[in-house]
Amino acid sequence: MMIEPIDKPLTKEQVAAEYQQIQDEICAALEQADGKAKFEEEKWEREGGGGGRTRIIQNGNIIEKGGVNFSAVYGELPQSIKKALNVENDDFFATGVSIVIHPNHPMVPIIHMNIRYFEMPSTAIDGSQPIRWFGGGIDLTPHYIIDDDARFFHQQLKDVCDKFNHDFYHRFKQWADDYFYIKHRDETRGIGGIFYDRLTANSGVNWDTIFEFSKALGRSFIPTYTELISRNRDKPFTEEQQQWQYQRRSRYVEFNLVYDAGTKFGLETNGRIESILMSLPPTAKWLYNFQPQPGSEEEKTLSLLKKGINWV
């Protein structure tokens, strides 16, 4: 597939506008898939510059809690972020869409997606181009790992990646395995997906192609997740399986609060707390030293929470 170049140079305003459109499309499709719950929107402004649209959906037929958030913020970076990025300039612009969906059914997986763009003006005397990059990813956290669903999910991502660069899926899948890893548990958060950060025009593709890839990844969310919902929403489940779902959610909480870079960035740049922590589930449980029954579906799931599993 050849990507036609964009006539005008890519601007941060263009990226933000496209991301807002993707937020609108995803919210409408999730409401239709759930069939009951509707998104509540709260528009907010960030002290220091910018703002966003937080959209939360709760207590639906299948979605217990979910968020599809858009933000476009700017201003001065705190010293800790400047040090981490190894930059001298204070000014930044960041925009993105962030999604987390927690279903009420233990056979329907948790899903997360993020697409984002970051820009800083250049401080170089020679007037070089601004520092800028795209990042993002999508990963799946099943409470029970179903082999066919895992293969479908990864094939969807590979199909998107291959349209733009045949190296993307392998690189970004490995990156996701390493990133979505709970070191203190020695297990991955789920079955991974793809993850990338600081992707620039120096990475073997031009800016237009990277932007088109970012949008394509965003628009892959609905056909992928609605298929997984349809496959599993009518399956019966037991109280024990529901309790296992709550326990798996606790691992999700641990990752987001301890390791997630987006959470840390939001907190350190004085982001909106409700929007940052919308990724947390409404109910989670921590059981002391739980050991699954040998040969159970719970034991199978734990055995597959490893890096390097090739699903496609």
N, C-alpha and C positions, 0 to 999 in steps of 0.2 A: 504493500500500500504506500503510495507516494503522498506526502503531506505538502499541500500547496503553501508557499510562503505567504505570510501576512503582509499586505501592501505597506502598512505603516509600521515604524518601530514599536515594539511591544512596550506598553506603559503599565505602571502599577494601577492606574484607574481602569484600564481594560481588564486586567486580571481580576480585580475586585468585582467588577460588574459581572463577569462570567461566573465567578464563584457564587455570587448572589443568585444568579439564575439556576445554578445547579442545586443550591439549597432549596429553592422553590420547587423544582422538579421532584426532588427526593421526598420532601414533606408531603406533597400531593399524592405520590405513589404509595407511601407508607400508610397514609390515612385510608386509602382504598384497600390496601392489603389487609389492614387490621379490621376494617368494617365497622368500627364503633368509636374509637377514641379520635379526638381531634387535637391538633397542636395548639398550644397556647404560646403566644409570642410576647416577648418583652424586649423592647428596644432600649439600649443603654449607651451611655457615653463614658469614655475612660478619662479620668482626670490626667491631664498631660497630653491628650490627643487621641482622637478617633472614637470608635465605639463598635456596636454590633447588634445582631439580632439573635437572641436566644430563643429557641423553640423547643418546648418540652411536650412530650406525649406520655400519658399515664393511664393505667387501669383500663386497657383496651381488651379486646377479645383475645389477643395473642401478645401484645406488647404491654408488659407491666410498667416499664419506665424506659424512656428513650429521649435522646436529645439530638437535634440537628442544628448546630450553631454556626453562624457566620460572624467574622470579625474583620475589621480593618483598622489597625491602630498605628499610631506613630508618636514620635516624641524623642526623649532622651533615654538612652540605655543606662541602667544602673551599672555601677562599677564592676559588680560580679560578672555580669553578662559580657561587658567589654573585655574583661580579662579572659573569660572562657573563649571568646571569639578572636582574641588577640588583635583587637582593633583600637584605634585612638579616638575615632569620631563618636560623638554622642547620638547623633540623629539616626533614626531607623524608621522603616515602614514594614509592617507585616500584615498579611491578609490570609484568610484560609477558611475552610469549612471542616468542622470536626463532628463526628457522629459516633455515638455509642447506643446500642439497642440491647436492653435486657428483656427477654421474653418471659412469660409466665409459665412456659412449658419446658420441662427438662430435656426434651428431645429436640427442641429448637435452639440453635446456638446463639451465644452472645456474639455480636459483631462490632468491629470498630473500623472507622475509616477516617483519614485525615489527608487533605490536600492543602498545601500552603505555599506562600511566596514571601520572600524576605529581601529587603533592599536597604542599603546604606549609601549615602553619597560618598564619593571618593574624596580622600584627603590628600591625594598625590598632587604634587606641584605640576606634573605634566598634564593634568586634566584628564586622566584616564577614566574609563567607564566606571559607573557605580559598582560597588560590591553587591551582588545579588545572586539568589539561587532559588530553586524550587525544591520542595521536599514533600513527603507524603507516604502513604501506604495503606494497606487494608489487611486485617488479620481476623481470624475466626477462632473463637474460644468455645468449643462444644462442651457441654456438661457430660455428654456421652459421645465418644468419637465413633462415628458411623463411616466405614471405609468409603462407601459410594459417594457420600456427601463430601468427604475430604477430597476425593479425586475430582469431583465436579468443581468444587471451589477453586482448586489450584489450576485446573484446566482453563477455567474462565480467566484467571489472572494471566496465565501464560498466553492465551489468545490475545489479550489486550497488549501485553508487552511485545509480542512478536510483530505486531503491526507497525511498531516504531523502531525496534532494535532487537535483533535476535539474541543479544547478550543480556538484555534487561532482566528477563525472568530469573535466570541462573544467579546473576549478581544480587538482585534485590530479594530473592527468596532466601539466600544465605544470610543476607543482612538482617532480614526479619527473624530468622532463627536465632541469630546472635543478640538482636535487640530485645525481642519479646521473651526474655529468659529471666526466670526468678532464681537468682544465684543462691539465695539462702535456702531454697527448697530443692535446688538441683533439678529443676523441671522447667519446660517451656510453658508459657501462659496458655497456649492452646496448640493448634496445628500450624501456626504461623500464617504466612501469606507473602506479601512483598513489603519492603520498606526501603526508602531511599532518603538521603538528606544532602543538602548542598550540591544539588545537581545543576551544573552550569553548562554554558555553551562550549566550554573547554573539555567536556566529557565525551566528545565524539559526535554530538548532535548539536543543531543550532537552537536558538531560543524559541523560535516558532514551533519546532518539533517538540521541545520539552513542554511547552505550554499545551499543545494539543494532546500530548500524552497525559498530562495532569488532568485535563478535562475528560478524556476518555476513561481514565481510571475512576474519576468521580461518577461518571454516568454508567459505569459497570456495576455500581452498588445495587441498584434496584433489580435488574434482571437476575443478579446472583442471589441476593438475599430473599427475594420473594419466592424464588424456586425452592430454597431451603425451608422457608416457612410452609409452603404448600405440601412439600414432601412429608412433613412431620407434625403439623398442627393438630391433626385428628387422631394421632396415636394415643392409646390409653397409657396412663402412668400411675404408679403407686405413690403412697405417702413417703415410702423409703427413697424412691427416686427423686421426689421433690426435696427431701432433706439433703440428698447428695448434690442437687443443684445449688442449694444454699451454701454448701461447703465449698463447691467449686467457685462460687462467686467470691468467697473470701480470698482466694488466690488472686483474683482479678483486682480486688481492693489493694492487696499487698503490693502488687506490681505498680499500680498507678500512683500510690502514695510514696513508694520508695525509689522507683527507677524511672518513671515516665518523664521524658525530657519536656514534653509540652506542658505538663502540670507544673514542673519546676519553673519553666520560662514564664508561664502565666502568673504564678505567685510572686516571682522576683521582679516582674515588670508592673506590679500593682494592677493586675488584671481583676476582672469581676469574679469574685469567689464562687457565686452560684453557677456561673457558666463553666468555670474551671472544674468544679467538682460534680458537674452533672453526670460524669462518667460512672459514678459510684452507684451500685444497685440499691434498691430500697430495703432489701433484706439479705443478710449474709450471716453465716455461722462459722465459728471456729470450734471444732471438736478436738479434745485432747488426744493426741497420738492415735488417730483413727487408722485402722488397718482393714483394707477391703478383704472380702472373702476370696480365697483362692478360686480361680476360674470364673470370677464374676465379671460383669460388664464394667464395674468400677475399677477392678484390677486391670482389665484390658486398656481402659482409658489412661490410667496412670502409666502403663507401659509404653504408650505412644506419645507421651509428653517429652519428647527427646528431639534434639537437633539432628538435622541431616536426613530426615525421612523423605524419600522421593515419592511424591503422590502422583506424579504424571511422568 
